[in-house]
Amino acid sequence: MPDVFSDLVGQEHIIDILRSAVTAANAPQESTENSTHAMTHAWLFTGPPGSGRSSAAVAFAQALICPTGGCGACNECRSAKNSAHPDIEIICTEGLSIKIDEVRELLTRTSWAPSMGGWRVVVMEDADRLTESAANALLKAIEEPGGRTVWLLCAPTLHDLLPTIRSRCRHLQLRTPSTPAVTNVLINRDGIAPEMADFAARVCQGHIGRAKYLATNEIVRSNRGVIMKLPLQLTSIAAAYEAAQKLIDLATQEANAASEARDEKETTALQEAYGKGATGRGMATGASKAVKELEKEQKSRATRMVRDCLDGALLDMATFYRDVMLVQAATAQPNQPTAETLTRSLINIDMFDQINAFAHKTPAAATVKKINAIMETRINLSHNAAPLLTIEALMCRLA
Ligand SMILES: [Zn+2]
């Protein structure tokens, strides 16, 4: 029978742990020591982007409040997933950080007993974005839990959280799902044609969300095509500056396309909630203040989306150099693999000729440096470095 855990691709090792925790959580109070050991009130899900850490946490939340342990079909399961269940709170951060005021508000809301008598579950999708003061406020709650509140924190790695917080959580490490596993999900769950599913799964390297987005969005695919050609165009410093601007433009364009439709929907909904066109004085000021708040939030989300798109573009570019390195390593070996074997291990199979030519034209040591430069740039961007300057510096190093 499919249930809430069926969608977690390649995570069998943690599904067993979560299932026994659900069993223990629903066991009567006087249960054995073993079952109390299986359930705990603070969990930390870590894993590379796209491994599905927040999906795992949400599935666990569903299973904890579902009468049958996470069927995926009942009212509880469905409302929990849409963040519409009174006892489930899913915190997705739109901005670059989670501030102390937001955590305080959250703590007030979650201090009540669960309305349905079971568990109150908080899923925090980006616990790594907690500011230090916000993390400390949260720490107090995790240290003295209300008996029925469960905290599910998600972060890329353990080191993204304060040691004091991570030491109080049970840690679950998700794995990057294999390319065939992602291909299967795209075909069977999303109905994507096999050839497209294979391409998207391969170039997105285990990132299911990104793979689905790429497979279903033609503009994103054509943007990716442009980005993948950038390394070939870096023949001078002037070309490097041009490439940097192009990368920024593409990321901004992609981010705007994704957020525009959403922003408009939110603003309309908010105006309707205040009674659009209302003339009463109090009504008008209340609405305009709320719209301003929302616009501020949307702006902060847009900044983050541009950064996310830039990061995705940099990861794509890194796969080019990764393939170049692979060819260079293969040609350095005494018994060289056949072109066919080599092609199969590439991520960008469609660019084999360009990659091969590039590999023979440049030294292997330089390729390693270029990959390192890209990874350093990703870290700098995640620390809020100015995007254009940072990308320009990177392109000059790559040229
Ligand atoms: Zn259910």
Residues whose N, C-alpha, C, O or C-beta is under 5 A from the ligand:
A	BS01	ZN	C66 G70 C71 G72 A73 C74 C77
